[in-house]
Amino acid sequence: MRRLTLLGLASAVLIALFVTNLSAQSRPTSVVFVNSQAALLAHPAGAKVTALQEQAQTEVNDLVASLNELEQRLAAGEELTPEENERYQALQTSLSAVQNRYAEEIAAAAQPAVDAVNAVIAELAQENGYTIVMDRVEAAEQRLVVYSDPDLDITPLVIERLEAQ
C-alpha cells in the first residue's frame, strides 16, 4: 500500500514539475528532499512500529521455516501424510493471516507518526517557500532524481521539529 501511495505521489510530483515548467509562474520552484522513514522513526510512534515490525518478522520467519521444511520434503519426492497436508494448509493460512494482521497493526501504529511528519513537512514548506518536497529514498529508488545537492535534504529540520513537539 505504501509503494502504491508513493508511486502515485512520485507521479504527481513529476506531473507538477512538468506543468510548472510549462506555465509562467511568478515564483521560482524550490525542490527539497526528506528521508521520510528516518523522520517517521524519530517520532515516538516509530519505536512501536519498529518493535511490531521485528515481532512480525520473527513470527513470519517461524511460519516460513515450518512451511519450507514441508516443501523441501515434497520437493524431494516424499508424500505427506494427511495430517501433514492439513498442517501445511494450516501453515499457509496462518502465514497469510499473520502477514495481514501485522500489516494492519503496523499501519495503525504508524499513522500518528505519518500525520505528524506530514504536518511538519507542510509547515516547513510553507515557512521556507518550498514548492516541492520529495522523499529522498523513493526519488533515488525510482530514479526520479539523478543528483541533488545534500544541502537540499531537510530531514534534520523535520526531525528537530518533531522532537520539539
C-alpha positions in Angstrom: 0.0 0.0 0.0 2.9 2.3 0.9 4.5 1.6 -2.5 1.3 2.5 -4.4 0.9 5.7 -2.4 4.5 6.7 -3.0 4.3 5.8 -6.7 1.2 7.9 -7.0 2.9 10.7 -5.2 6.0 10.4 -7.4 3.9 10.5 -10.5 2.0 13.6 -9.2 5.3 15.3 -8.4 6.7 14.6 -11.9 3.5 16.0 -13.5 3.7 19.0 -11.2 7.3 19.6 -12.2 6.4 19.3 -15.9 3.4 21.6 -15.6 5.4 24.1 -13.5 8.0 24.3 -16.3 5.3 24.8 -19.0 3.4 27.5 -17.2 4.6 31.0 -16.5 4.8 31.4 -12.7 5.9 34.4 -10.8 7.7 32.4 -8.1 10.6 30.0 -8.6 10.3 26.3 -8.0 12.1 25.2 -4.8 12.6 21.4 -4.5 13.9 19.8 -1.3 14.2 16.2 -0.1 13.4 14.4 3.1 14.1 10.9 4.3 10.6 10.2 5.5 11.5 6.8 7.0 14.1 8.4 9.2 11.6 11.1 10.2 8.9 8.5 11.0 11.4 6.6 13.2 12.2 9.8 15.1 8.6 10.2 16.1 7.6 8.5 19.4 5.4 6.1 17.5 8.4 5.0 15.5 9.7 2.8 18.3 6.4 1.0 18.5 6.4 0.5 14.7 9.9 -0.9 14.8 9.0 -3.3 17.6 5.9 -4.5 15.7 8.0 -5.0 12.6 10.5 -7.1 14.4 7.8 -9.1 16.1 6.1 -9.7 12.8 9.4 -10.7 11.1 10.1 -13.3 13.9 6.6 -14.7 13.7 6.6 -14.8 9.9 10.1 -16.4 9.8 8.9 -19.2 12.1 5.9 -19.9 9.9 8.0 -19.8 6.7 10.6 -22.2 8.3 7.9 -24.7 9.1 6.5 -24.3 5.6 9.9 -24.7 4.0 10.5 -27.9 5.9 7.4 -29.5 4.4 8.0 -28.0 0.9 11.6 -29.5 0.9 10.1 -32.9 1.7 7.7 -32.5 -1.1 10.4 -31.4 -3.5 12.4 -34.5 -2.5 9.5 -36.6 -3.7 8.2 -37.5 -0.3 4.5 -37.8 0.2 2.9 -36.0 3.1 0.6 -37.8 5.4 -3.0 -36.5 5.7 -2.0 -34.8 9.0 1.0 -33.2 7.4 -1.1 -32.0 4.5 -3.5 -30.5 6.9 -0.7 -28.8 8.8 0.7 -27.5 5.5 -2.6 -25.9 4.6 -3.0 -24.5 8.1 0.5 -23.0 8.0 -0.2 -21.3 4.7 -3.4 -19.9 6.0 -1.7 -18.8 9.2 1.1 -17.1 7.3 -1.3 -15.1 5.3 -3.4 -14.2 8.3 -0.3 -13.2 10.3 1.0 -11.0 7.5 -2.3 -9.3 7.1 -2.8 -8.7 10.8 0.7 -7.2 11.3 0.3 -5.0 8.2 -2.9 -3.6 9.7 -1.3 -3.2 13.2 1.8 -1.6 11.8 -0.2 0.8 9.6 -2.3 1.8 12.6 0.7 2.2 14.9 2.5 4.3 12.2 -0.5 6.6 11.5 0.2 9.2 14.3 3.9 9.4 13.1 2.8 9.7 9.4 0.3 12.5 10.3 2.9 14.4 12.4 5.7 14.1 9.8 3.4 15.2 7.0 2.3 18.2 9.2 5.9 19.2 10.0 6.9 18.9 6.3 3.9 21.1 5.3 4.8 23.7 8.0 8.5 23.8 6.9 7.5 24.0 3.2 5.2 26.9 3.9 7.7 28.7 6.2 10.6 28.3 3.8 8.9 28.6 0.5 9.5 25.0 -0.7 7.2 24.2 -3.6 8.0 20.5 -3.8 9.2 18.1 -1.1 10.2 14.7 -2.4 11.1 11.6 -0.5 14.9 11.1 -0.9 14.8 7.3 -0.8 11.9 6.9 -3.2 13.3 9.5 -5.6 16.5 7.6 -5.7 14.9 4.1 -6.0 12.5 5.2 -8.7 15.4 7.1 -10.4 13.4 10.3 -10.4 16.5 12.2 -9.4 20.0 11.6 -10.7 21.7 14.1 -8.4 20.7 16.5 -5.7 22.8 18.7 -3.5 23.0 17.3 0.0 22.1 20.7 1.3 18.6 20.2 -0.1 17.9 17.4 2.5 15.6 18.8 5.1 15.4 15.6 7.2 17.4 17.1 10.1 14.9 20.0 10.2 12.0 17.7 10.2 13.4 15.6 13.0 14.3 18.6 15.0 10.8 20.0 14.7 9.3 16.6 15.6 11.4 16.3 18.7 10.4 19.8 19.8 6.7 18.9 19.8 
